[in-house]
Amino acid sequence: QNMHYVTFISYICHFATLFCVSAQFRSSNENNVIHSLPAYAIVSRASLLSSATCATELRDFLDAVDQRILWGLKTLDSSGELKPGFLYGNNFWLGSRSQCFDIMNKAPLQLAKRYILNNTRYRDPQDEFPPFQLNYFVAYIRHNSTLQYHINMLTEVRSDYTLGLCLPASCSTNVFTNNISCILEGIFRDRILLINDLYSVDLNLIQIKNLKDNHQWLLNGAIPFICVGLVLTFALMISGTIYDIFIYQTYLKTMTKTVSKYMSNYNKIQILRLVDSLPIQMLSNGSVSVDIYFFLSGFLLAYTYFKNKIDKERINPINYKEKINKYFVIIMKRYIRLTPAYIMMIGLAQLSSAWYDKNSPFYFEERSHEICAKYWWRNILYINNLFGYKKMCLSWSWYLSSDMQFFIIGLALLILSTVYFYVAVVILGILLISSVILSGYISYIYEYVPTLDEQYRLVDVLYFPPWIRIGPYIIGMITGYIIRFNKKIILKKNIVILCWILGAACNILVLFGLYKKQISVLSAAIYVALSRTVWAIGIAWIVIMCYTEHGNIVKKLLSCKIWIPLSRLTYCAYLINPFIIQSIYLHRETSIHFELLSISVMIIGCLVISYFCAYALYVMAESCY
């Protein structure tokens, strides 16, 4: 009897032990899921939302996950979780937005019949589809981990996580979103997520964004007027085309040849420059390639002016009133030619930015719908480069403002040169020397060293200001004058080879001379002072040699006729290229990770798309002016 009693007690102890182990294992399992999956941590605290619809559906979601019901697992799987690469800046826990919405898709997947017959595990609709609607949210979360210090090179880059959450659609209202915010703040405060301990990081919620598009953004600010303007532009373009085809003419063939020595070289360098403008080429000292544009603008201004005006100015008596009138007429013509496409691009950027702000999971710095609404007038006055990056509508348009300012100054000096040539030369020299000295001085007092992070930190004082950039423009004007009055430069072969070497050395040393070199602040100041001017001198040599029949294979390459139609689209391609890049990035569901082959394919794709879109913009807003 005692033996039976002992055996009975032993069974009870074993059962109690198994029960405790099972309960502990289950509790440990739940804790592991809570620590690893933020969405599960949120629904596990659904009781804090009292008896609201959102709270009830969150509890149903929690039960579905605990019971391993398929729709619950799919919903949890659609939310973001800790991803590899944190120490290298991967702060995107996006989950899958498309998968979140696809969970509610009851259209059957088209499979072969033999596979459908074997797919019997989850055929119960109660298990496959959630009993409520789902929506996708994005939480922006600030972290303070010091383990990412080495990748935070750009001082304005936000140290944020982007967390995607697939949750019941009833949580979409502001009240419930605020309640979920409270839950997340509590989770971060209690430090229950794995990342808190693993990377010694504190998390703070910035914002939860509901990505359900209610189209209210279309009624904000200037967006309705932009939409009306675009519709009217399309209507005018279509009606004009119909009139041209059916009324003005029944058939028209025009072949326009635009072949000129200086334009053929100019076109190609612009085309090649566009590839360099893509973000993949933004190396710490690669930004000087932008100065090719400034050089070419100054060159064309001086060359065309001296070619078309100088003889008339010398023959006719001096008429100061006529010169002033011509000055303003030329500036107005340039303004009218450039501004319509520019304004249309500002409108498109505002429209696109407002849409992506509502629908994209990514936070983006180029918030055109906010900045352009305040400061658009600076753009159309071509003065936006005089203000900081944060207050610049279409940040890449700083070049247009600088170019317009240089055009106004350069044209005034050219007109002055027809009356007081040496006075104009002295002023031009003073501007060039002042730019060189000022660039070096600013670099020195800000203790600049040529690295990418420092370049970004000082972008408002060493990149955008026109007094830093005018040097290559002046070199271009000087080159235009040399070519106009020295059409035939005869040099010995040895001299030509030596000059080619020196010209190439100017560009190579500026672009790659600092590769893997640590230099002092003083040396960096000298580099900043001279680099842009030296770079422009190298480009000047290429243009002079190609124009004076010393270019050989370089001239043949740059004179290829294939560049001519592309060159007509260069301005619109410049305007639209960053817009295309940003749109492709913000439209993605996942983050982009740098890998040479995939990035190369993306660059080529962006380039092709940019030129197709540039053609449309050219037809609508440039060719008619």
C-alpha positions as CSV (number, residue, x, y, z in Angstrom):
1,Q,0.0,0.0,0.0
2,N,2.9,2.3,0.9
3,M,4.4,1.4,-2.5
4,H,1.2,2.5,-4.3
5,Y,1.1,5.7,-2.3
6,V,4.7,6.5,-3.3
7,T,4.0,5.8,-6.9
8,F,1.0,8.0,-6.9
9,I,2.9,10.9,-5.3
10,S,5.7,10.4,-7.8
11,Y,3.2,10.7,-10.7
12,I,1.8,13.9,-9.3
13,C,5.3,15.3,-8.9
14,H,6.2,14.4,-12.5
15,F,3.0,15.9,-13.8
16,A,3.5,19.1,-11.8
17,T,7.1,19.3,-13.1
18,L,6.1,18.8,-16.7
19,F,3.3,21.4,-16.3
20,C,5.7,23.9,-14.8
21,V,8.3,23.3,-17.5
22,S,5.7,23.5,-20.2
23,A,4.3,26.7,-18.8
24,Q,7.8,28.1,-18.3
25,F,8.7,27.1,-21.9
26,R,5.5,28.7,-23.2
27,S,6.1,31.9,-21.2
28,S,9.8,31.9,-22.4
29,N,8.6,31.5,-26.0
30,E,6.2,34.4,-25.7
31,N,8.8,36.6,-24.1
32,N,11.2,35.7,-27.0
33,V,8.6,36.7,-29.5
34,I,7.8,39.9,-27.7
35,H,11.5,40.8,-27.5
36,S,12.1,40.1,-31.2
37,L,8.9,41.3,-32.9
38,P,7.7,44.9,-32.1
39,A,4.3,44.2,-33.7
40,Y,3.7,41.3,-31.3
41,A,4.9,43.5,-28.4
42,I,2.2,46.0,-29.4
43,V,-0.7,43.5,-29.6
44,S,0.3,41.9,-26.3
45,R,-0.5,45.2,-24.7
46,A,-3.8,45.7,-26.4
47,S,-5.6,45.6,-23.1
48,L,-4.4,49.2,-22.5
49,L,-6.8,50.3,-25.2
50,S,-9.9,49.4,-23.1
51,S,-12.8,48.0,-25.1
52,A,-12.5,50.0,-28.3
53,T,-12.8,48.3,-31.7
54,C,-9.1,48.6,-32.3
55,A,-8.3,46.9,-29.0
56,T,-10.7,44.0,-29.7
57,E,-9.2,43.4,-33.1
58,L,-5.7,43.6,-31.7
59,R,-6.6,40.9,-29.1
60,D,-8.0,38.8,-31.9
61,F,-4.8,39.2,-33.8
62,L,-2.8,38.2,-30.7
63,D,-4.9,35.0,-30.2
64,A,-4.5,34.2,-33.9
65,V,-0.7,34.4,-33.6
66,D,-0.7,32.3,-30.3
67,Q,-2.8,29.7,-32.0
68,R,-0.7,29.7,-35.1
69,I,-3.6,30.6,-37.3
70,L,-2.4,31.4,-40.8
71,W,-3.8,35.0,-41.2
72,G,-2.3,35.9,-37.9
73,L,1.1,34.6,-38.9
74,K,0.8,36.4,-42.2
75,T,-0.1,39.7,-40.5
76,L,2.8,39.4,-38.1
77,D,5.1,38.4,-40.9
78,S,4.2,41.6,-42.7
79,S,5.4,43.8,-39.9
80,G,9.0,44.9,-39.5
81,E,11.6,43.2,-37.2
82,L,15.2,43.6,-36.4
83,K,17.3,43.2,-39.6
84,P,21.0,42.5,-40.1
85,G,23.3,45.4,-40.8
86,F,22.5,47.7,-37.8
87,L,26.1,48.6,-37.3
88,Y,26.4,49.7,-40.9
89,G,23.3,51.9,-40.8
90,N,20.5,49.6,-41.7
91,N,17.7,51.3,-39.8
92,F,14.9,50.1,-42.0
93,W,12.5,47.5,-40.4
94,L,9.9,47.9,-43.1
95,G,8.2,44.5,-43.3
96,S,6.1,44.2,-46.4
97,R,3.4,46.7,-47.3
98,S,2.1,44.7,-50.3
99,Q,2.0,41.5,-48.3
100,C,0.0,43.3,-45.6
101,F,-2.7,44.3,-48.1
102,D,-2.5,41.0,-50.0
103,I,-3.6,39.1,-46.9
104,M,-7.2,40.4,-47.5
105,N,-7.0,39.3,-51.2
106,K,-9.5,36.5,-51.7
107,A,-8.8,36.0,-55.4
108,P,-7.3,32.5,-55.7
109,L,-3.7,32.1,-56.7
110,Q,-3.5,30.6,-60.2
111,L,-1.8,27.2,-59.8
112,A,-1.8,23.9,-61.6
113,K,-4.7,21.7,-60.6
114,R,-2.4,19.0,-59.1
115,Y,-0.9,21.6,-56.7
116,I,-4.3,23.0,-55.7
117,L,-5.6,19.5,-54.8
118,N,-2.6,18.9,-52.6
119,N,-2.9,22.3,-50.9
120,T,-5.4,21.2,-48.2
121,R,-3.7,22.3,-45.0
122,Y,-5.2,25.8,-44.9
123,R,-8.5,25.6,-46.8
124,D,-10.6,27.1,-44.0
125,P,-11.4,30.7,-44.9
126,Q,-11.5,31.5,-41.2
127,D,-7.9,30.6,-41.0
128,E,-6.8,32.1,-44.3
129,F,-8.3,35.6,-44.1
130,P,-8.6,38.0,-41.2
131,P,-12.1,38.8,-39.9
132,F,-11.3,42.6,-40.2
133,Q,-9.6,45.0,-42.6
134,L,-5.8,45.6,-42.3
135,N,-3.8,48.7,-42.8
136,Y,-0.1,49.5,-43.0
137,F,1.5,52.0,-40.6
138,V,5.0,53.4,-40.4
139,A,6.6,54.4,-37.1
140,Y,9.6,56.8,-37.1
141,I,11.8,56.0,-34.1
142,R,14.9,58.0,-32.9
143,H,17.8,56.0,-31.4
144,N,20.9,57.1,-29.5
145,S,23.2,54.2,-30.2
146,T,26.9,55.3,-30.4
147,L,27.7,52.1,-32.3
148,Q,26.6,53.8,-35.5
149,Y,28.8,56.9,-35.0
150,H,31.1,56.0,-37.9
151,I,28.3,55.8,-40.5
152,N,26.7,59.1,-39.4
153,M,29.0,61.1,-41.6
154,L,26.3,63.5,-42.8
155,T,25.4,65.6,-39.9
156,E,21.8,66.2,-41.0
157,V,21.0,62.5,-41.4
158,R,18.4,61.5,-38.8
159,S,19.4,58.6,-36.6
160,D,16.0,57.0,-37.0
161,Y,14.5,53.6,-37.3
162,T,11.6,53.2,-39.8
163,L,9.3,50.4,-38.5
164,G,6.5,49.0,-40.6
165,L,3.4,47.8,-38.8
166,C,0.6,45.7,-40.3
167,L,-2.4,46.3,-37.9
168,P,-6.2,46.4,-38.0
169,A,-7.5,49.2,-40.1
170,S,-9.8,50.3,-37.2
171,C,-6.6,51.6,-35.6
172,S,-6.2,54.2,-38.4
173,T,-8.1,57.0,-36.7
174,N,-6.1,59.7,-34.9
175,V,-7.4,58.5,-31.5
176,F,-6.3,54.9,-31.9
177,T,-3.1,56.0,-33.5
178,N,-2.3,58.1,-30.5
179,N,-3.1,55.1,-28.3
180,I,-0.7,52.9,-30.2
181,S,1.8,55.6,-29.8
182,C,1.3,55.4,-26.1
183,I,1.8,51.6,-26.2
184,L,5.0,52.0,-28.3
185,E,6.4,54.6,-25.9
186,G,5.7,52.3,-23.0
187,I,7.5,49.4,-24.8
188,F,10.5,51.7,-25.4
189,R,10.4,53.0,-21.9
190,D,10.4,49.5,-20.4
191,R,13.3,48.4,-22.8
192,I,11.7,45.1,-23.6
193,L,12.9,44.8,-27.2
194,L,16.1,42.8,-28.0
195,I,17.8,45.7,-29.6
196,N,17.7,47.7,-26.4
197,D,20.1,45.4,-24.6
198,L,22.0,44.0,-27.6
199,Y,23.1,47.4,-28.9
200,S,22.7,49.5,-25.6
201,V,20.2,51.8,-27.3
202,D,17.3,53.9,-26.1
203,L,14.4,54.4,-28.4
204,N,12.0,57.4,-28.7
205,L,9.0,57.5,-30.8
206,I,8.8,60.5,-33.2
207,Q,5.7,59.8,-35.2
208,I,3.3,57.1,-36.4
209,K,2.2,57.7,-40.0
210,N,-0.9,56.1,-41.5
211,L,-0.2,55.3,-45.1
212,K,-3.8,55.0,-46.1
213,D,-4.3,57.6,-48.8
214,N,-7.5,59.7,-48.3
215,H,-6.4,62.2,-51.0
216,Q,-6.8,65.1,-48.6
217,W,-3.3,66.2,-49.6
218,L,-4.6,67.2,-53.0
219,L,-6.5,70.1,-51.3
220,N,-3.5,71.5,-49.4
221,G,-1.8,74.7,-50.3
222,A,-1.0,75.3,-54.0
223,I,-1.6,71.7,-55.0
224,P,-5.0,72.3,-56.7
225,F,-3.5,75.2,-58.7
226,I,-0.6,73.0,-59.8
227,C,-2.9,70.3,-60.9
228,V,-5.0,72.8,-62.9
229,G,-1.9,74.3,-64.5
230,L,-0.6,70.9,-65.6
231,V,-4.0,70.0,-67.0
232,L,-4.1,73.3,-69.0
233,T,-0.6,72.7,-70.2
234,F,-1.5,69.3,-71.5
235,A,-4.7,70.6,-73.1
236,L,-2.8,73.4,-74.9
237,M,-0.2,71.0,-76.1
238,I,-2.7,68.6,-77.5
239,S,-4.9,71.3,-79.1
240,G,-1.8,72.9,-80.6
241,T,-0.7,69.6,-82.1
242,I,-4.1,68.9,-83.6
243,Y,-4.2,72.4,-85.1
244,D,-0.7,71.9,-86.5
245,I,-1.5,68.6,-88.1
246,F,-5.1,69.1,-89.4
247,I,-5.4,72.8,-90.0
248,Y,-2.1,74.5,-90.5
249,Q,-0.6,71.8,-92.6
250,T,-1.4,68.3,-93.8
251,Y,2.1,67.2,-94.1
252,L,5.3,68.7,-93.0
253,K,8.9,67.5,-93.2
254,T,11.6,69.5,-91.7
255,M,15.1,68.6,-91.2
256,T,17.2,70.9,-89.1
257,K,20.9,70.6,-89.1
258,T,22.7,72.2,-86.2
259,V,26.3,71.6,-86.7
260,S,28.9,73.9,-85.3
261,K,32.4,73.4,-84.0
262,Y,31.9,74.9,-80.6
263,M,28.5,73.3,-80.0
264,S,29.5,69.8,-80.9
265,N,32.1,69.8,-78.2
266,Y,29.8,71.5,-75.7
267,N,27.0,69.0,-76.2
268,K,29.0,65.9,-75.4
269,I,30.6,67.1,-72.2
270,Q,27.2,68.1,-70.9
271,I,25.8,64.6,-71.7
272,L,28.7,62.9,-70.0
273,R,28.4,65.3,-67.0
274,L,24.8,64.1,-66.4
275,V,26.0,60.6,-65.5
276,D,28.4,62.2,-63.0
277,S,25.5,64.0,-61.4
278,L,23.9,60.8,-60.1
279,P,24.4,60.2,-56.4
280,I,26.7,57.2,-57.0
281,Q,29.3,59.6,-58.3
282,M,29.2,62.0,-55.3
283,L,32.7,61.3,-54.1
284,S,34.4,63.7,-51.7
285,N,36.3,65.5,-54.5
286,G,34.1,64.6,-57.5
287,S,31.9,67.6,-57.1
288,V,34.3,69.7,-59.2
289,S,32.8,68.0,-62.3
290,V,29.8,70.3,-61.9
291,D,32.2,73.1,-62.9
292,I,32.2,71.8,-66.4
293,Y,28.8,73.3,-66.8
294,F,30.0,76.7,-65.5
295,F,33.0,76.6,-67.8
296,L,30.9,75.8,-70.8
297,S,28.3,78.5,-70.0
298,G,31.0,81.1,-69.7
299,F,32.7,79.9,-72.9
300,L,29.5,80.0,-75.0
301,L,28.5,83.4,-73.7
302,A,31.8,85.0,-74.6
303,Y,32.2,83.1,-77.9
304,T,28.7,83.9,-79.3
305,Y,28.9,87.5,-78.1
306,F,32.2,88.2,-79.7
307,K,31.2,86.3,-82.9
308,N,27.9,88.1,-83.4
309,K,28.3,91.5,-81.7
310,I,31.9,92.7,-81.8
311,D,32.0,93.7,-85.5
312,K,28.8,95.6,-85.3
313,E,29.9,97.3,-82.0
314,R,33.1,98.5,-83.7
315,I,31.4,99.8,-86.9
316,N,28.5,101.6,-85.3
317,P,29.1,104.6,-83.0
318,I,28.7,104.1,-79.3
319,N,25.1,104.3,-78.1
320,Y,24.9,103.7,-74.3
321,K,21.1,103.6,-74.2
322,E,21.0,101.0,-76.9
323,K,23.6,98.9,-75.1
324,I,21.6,99.0,-71.9
325,N,18.4,98.1,-73.7
326,K,20.2,95.1,-75.4
327,Y,21.6,94.1,-72.0
328,F,18.1,93.7,-70.5
329,V,16.6,92.2,-73.7
330,I,19.2,89.4,-73.8
331,I,18.7,88.7,-70.1
332,M,14.9,88.6,-70.5
333,K,15.2,86.2,-73.5
334,R,17.3,83.9,-71.4
335,Y,14.8,84.2,-68.5
336,I,11.9,83.3,-70.7
337,R,13.7,80.4,-72.2
338,L,14.7,78.8,-68.9
339,T,11.9,79.6,-66.5
340,P,8.7,77.8,-67.9
341,A,10.3,74.3,-67.6
342,Y,11.7,75.3,-64.2
343,I,8.3,76.4,-62.9
344,M,6.7,73.2,-64.2
345,M,9.4,71.2,-62.5
346,I,8.7,73.0,-59.2
347,G,5.0,72.2,-59.5
348,L,5.7,68.5,-60.3
349,A,8.1,68.3,-57.4
350,Q,5.5,69.7,-55.0
351,L,2.8,67.4,-56.2
352,S,5.1,64.3,-56.0
353,S,6.5,65.2,-52.6
354,A,3.0,65.7,-51.1
355,W,1.9,62.3,-52.5
356,Y,5.1,60.5,-51.2
357,D,4.8,62.1,-47.8
358,K,1.4,60.4,-47.5
359,N,2.2,57.1,-49.1
360,S,5.9,56.3,-48.8
361,P,7.3,54.5,-45.7
362,F,10.5,56.4,-46.0
363,Y,11.3,59.8,-44.5
364,F,12.9,62.1,-47.0
365,E,14.9,65.4,-46.6
366,E,13.9,66.9,-49.9
367,R,10.4,68.0,-48.8
368,S,9.4,70.1,-51.8
369,H,5.7,70.3,-50.7
370,E,6.8,72.2,-47.6
371,I,9.8,74.2,-48.8
372,C,8.6,75.2,-52.2
373,A,5.3,76.4,-50.9
374,K,7.3,79.0,-48.8
375,Y,10.2,79.8,-51.0
376,W,9.2,79.2,-54.6
377,W,9.7,82.9,-55.4
378,R,13.4,82.6,-54.7
379,N,13.7,80.1,-57.5
380,I,11.9,82.2,-60.1
381,L,14.1,85.1,-59.1
382,Y,17.2,82.9,-59.4
383,I,18.5,83.7,-55.9
384,N,17.8,80.5,-54.0
385,N,21.5,79.6,-53.9
386,L,22.1,82.6,-51.5
387,F,20.2,80.8,-48.8
388,G,20.9,77.6,-46.9
389,Y,20.3,74.1,-48.1
390,K,17.4,73.6,-45.6
391,K,15.5,76.5,-47.1
392,M,16.2,75.7,-50.8
393,C,13.3,74.5,-53.0
394,L,14.7,71.9,-55.5
395,S,18.2,71.7,-53.9
396,W,19.8,70.8,-57.2
397,S,18.6,74.0,-58.8
398,W,21.2,76.1,-57.0
399,Y,23.2,75.7,-60.2
400,L,20.6,77.5,-62.3
401,S,20.7,80.5,-59.9
402,S,24.5,80.6,-60.0
403,D,24.5,80.3,-63.8
404,M,22.0,83.1,-64.2
405,Q,23.9,85.4,-61.8
406,F,27.2,84.7,-63.7
407,F,25.4,85.3,-67.0
408,I,24.2,88.7,-65.8
409,I,27.7,89.7,-64.6
410,G,29.5,88.2,-67.6
411,L,27.2,89.9,-70.1
412,A,27.7,93.2,-68.5
413,L,31.5,92.8,-68.7
414,L,31.3,91.8,-72.3
415,I,29.2,94.8,-73.2
416,L,31.6,97.0,-71.2
417,S,34.6,95.4,-73.1
418,T,33.3,96.8,-76.4
419,V,33.8,100.3,-75.0
420,Y,36.4,100.0,-72.3
421,F,38.2,96.7,-73.0
422,Y,41.0,96.9,-70.4
423,V,38.6,98.0,-67.7
424,A,36.5,94.9,-68.3
425,V,39.7,92.8,-68.3
426,V,40.8,94.2,-64.9
427,I,37.4,93.6,-63.4
428,L,37.3,90.1,-64.7
429,G,40.8,89.4,-63.3
430,I,39.8,90.9,-59.9
431,L,36.7,88.6,-59.8
432,L,38.8,85.6,-60.5
433,I,41.5,86.4,-58.0
434,S,39.0,87.3,-55.4
435,S,37.1,84.0,-55.8
436,V,40.4,82.1,-55.4
437,I,41.4,84.0,-52.3
438,L,38.0,83.9,-50.7
439,S,37.5,80.2,-51.3
440,G,40.8,79.4,-49.6
441,Y,40.1,81.8,-46.7
442,I,36.7,80.4,-46.0
443,S,38.1,76.8,-46.1
444,Y,40.8,77.8,-43.7
445,I,38.7,79.6,-41.1
446,Y,36.2,76.7,-41.1
447,E,39.1,74.2,-40.8
448,Y,37.8,72.2,-43.8
449,V,39.5,69.0,-44.9
450,P,38.3,67.4,-48.2
451,T,36.2,64.5,-47.0
452,L,32.6,63.7,-47.7
453,D,31.3,64.5,-44.2
454,E,33.1,67.8,-44.1
455,Q,31.8,68.7,-47.6
456,Y,28.3,68.1,-46.4
457,R,28.8,70.1,-43.2
458,L,30.1,73.1,-45.1
459,V,27.8,72.8,-48.1
460,D,26.3,76.2,-47.5
461,V,29.6,78.0,-47.4
462,L,31.9,76.0,-49.7
463,Y,29.5,74.5,-52.3
464,F,26.5,76.7,-53.1
465,P,27.7,80.3,-52.9
466,P,28.3,81.9,-56.3
467,W,31.5,83.7,-55.1
468,I,33.0,80.2,-54.7
469,R,31.9,79.0,-58.1
470,I,32.6,81.9,-60.5
471,G,36.2,80.9,-61.3
472,P,35.4,78.2,-63.9
473,Y,32.9,80.6,-65.5
474,I,35.5,83.2,-66.0
475,I,38.0,80.7,-67.4
476,G,35.3,79.7,-69.9
477,M,34.8,83.4,-70.9
478,I,38.6,83.8,-71.4
479,T,38.6,80.6,-73.5
480,G,35.8,81.9,-75.7
481,Y,37.7,85.1,-76.3
482,I,40.9,83.2,-77.2
483,I,39.1,80.9,-79.7
484,R,37.2,83.8,-81.3
485,F,40.4,85.8,-82.1
486,N,42.8,82.9,-82.6
487,K,41.1,80.5,-84.9
488,K,44.3,78.9,-86.1
489,I,46.8,78.0,-83.4
490,I,49.7,76.2,-85.0
491,L,51.8,74.1,-82.6
492,K,54.5,71.6,-83.1
493,K,53.6,68.0,-82.4
494,N,55.9,67.8,-79.3
495,I,54.3,70.9,-77.9
496,V,50.8,69.5,-78.5
497,I,51.7,66.3,-76.7
498,L,53.2,68.1,-73.8
499,C,50.1,70.4,-73.5
500,W,47.8,67.4,-73.6
501,I,49.7,65.8,-70.8
502,L,49.6,69.0,-68.7
503,G,45.9,69.5,-69.5
504,A,45.0,66.0,-68.5
505,A,47.2,66.3,-65.4
506,C,45.2,69.3,-64.3
507,N,42.0,67.3,-64.2
508,I,43.5,64.1,-62.9
509,L,45.3,65.8,-60.0
510,V,42.2,67.7,-59.0
511,L,40.0,64.6,-59.1
512,F,42.3,62.0,-57.7
513,G,45.2,63.9,-56.2
514,L,43.8,63.5,-52.6
515,Y,43.0,59.8,-52.8
516,K,43.9,58.2,-49.5
517,K,45.8,61.2,-48.4
518,Q,45.5,63.1,-45.1
519,I,46.4,66.8,-45.5
520,S,46.5,69.7,-43.2
521,V,43.9,72.5,-43.0
522,L,46.3,74.9,-44.7
523,S,47.0,72.4,-47.6
524,A,43.2,71.8,-47.9
525,A,42.7,75.6,-48.1
526,I,45.2,75.8,-51.0
527,Y,43.5,72.9,-52.7
528,V,40.0,74.5,-52.3
529,A,41.3,77.8,-53.6
530,L,42.9,76.5,-56.7
531,S,41.1,73.2,-57.6
532,R,38.1,74.6,-59.4
533,T,40.1,77.0,-61.5
534,V,42.8,74.4,-62.3
535,W,40.0,71.9,-63.3
536,A,38.5,74.5,-65.6
537,I,41.9,75.1,-67.2
538,G,42.2,71.4,-68.0
539,I,38.7,71.5,-69.7
540,A,39.7,74.7,-71.5
541,W,42.7,72.9,-73.1
542,I,40.4,70.2,-74.4
543,V,38.1,72.7,-76.0
544,I,40.9,74.8,-77.6
545,M,42.6,71.8,-79.0
546,C,39.4,70.3,-80.5
547,Y,38.5,73.7,-82.0
548,T,41.9,74.3,-83.6
549,E,42.2,70.8,-85.2
550,H,44.6,69.4,-82.6
551,G,42.0,67.1,-81.0
552,N,42.4,64.0,-83.1
553,I,40.5,61.1,-81.6
554,V,39.1,63.2,-78.8
555,K,37.5,65.6,-81.3
556,K,36.1,62.7,-83.3
557,L,34.4,61.3,-80.2
558,L,33.0,64.6,-79.0
559,S,31.9,65.6,-82.5
560,C,29.8,62.5,-83.1
561,K,26.4,63.6,-84.4
562,I,24.5,61.3,-82.0
563,W,25.1,63.8,-79.2
564,I,23.2,66.6,-81.0
565,P,19.6,65.5,-80.3
566,L,20.5,64.5,-76.8
567,S,22.1,67.9,-76.1
568,R,18.8,69.5,-76.8
569,L,17.3,67.6,-73.8
570,T,20.2,68.3,-71.4
571,Y,18.5,71.2,-69.6
572,C,15.3,69.3,-69.0
573,A,17.3,66.1,-68.1
574,Y,19.2,68.1,-65.5
575,L,16.0,69.4,-64.0
576,I,14.2,66.0,-63.9
577,N,17.0,63.6,-63.1
578,P,17.1,64.0,-59.3
579,F,13.3,64.0,-59.3
580,I,13.3,60.6,-61.1
581,I,15.9,59.2,-58.6
582,Q,13.9,60.3,-55.6
583,S,10.7,59.0,-57.0
584,I,12.1,55.6,-57.7
585,Y,13.6,55.4,-54.2
586,L,10.5,56.6,-52.4
587,H,8.2,54.3,-54.4
588,R,10.1,51.2,-53.2
589,E,8.8,48.9,-50.5
590,T,12.3,48.0,-49.2
591,S,15.4,49.9,-48.6
592,I,18.3,50.1,-51.1
593,H,21.6,48.5,-50.1
594,F,24.7,49.4,-52.1
595,E,26.0,46.7,-54.4
596,L,28.0,47.6,-57.4
597,L,26.2,45.6,-60.1
598,S,22.6,46.5,-59.0
599,I,23.5,50.1,-58.5
600,S,25.1,50.2,-62.0
601,V,21.9,48.8,-63.5
602,M,19.9,51.4,-61.5
603,I,22.1,54.3,-62.8
604,I,21.7,53.2,-66.4
605,G,17.9,52.8,-65.9
606,C,17.6,56.3,-64.3
607,L,19.6,57.8,-67.1
608,V,17.4,56.3,-69.8
609,I,14.1,57.2,-67.9
610,S,15.4,60.7,-67.3
611,Y,15.9,61.4,-71.0
612,F,12.5,60.0,-71.9
613,C,10.9,62.2,-69.3
614,A,13.1,65.1,-70.4
615,Y,11.7,64.8,-73.9
616,A,8.2,65.2,-72.6
617,L,9.2,68.2,-70.4
618,Y,11.1,69.7,-73.4
619,V,8.0,69.5,-75.6
620,M,5.7,70.9,-73.0
621,A,7.7,73.7,-71.5
622,E,11.0,74.5,-73.4
623,S,10.8,74.0,-77.1
624,C,7.9,76.5,-77.5
625,Y,10.0,79.2,-75.9
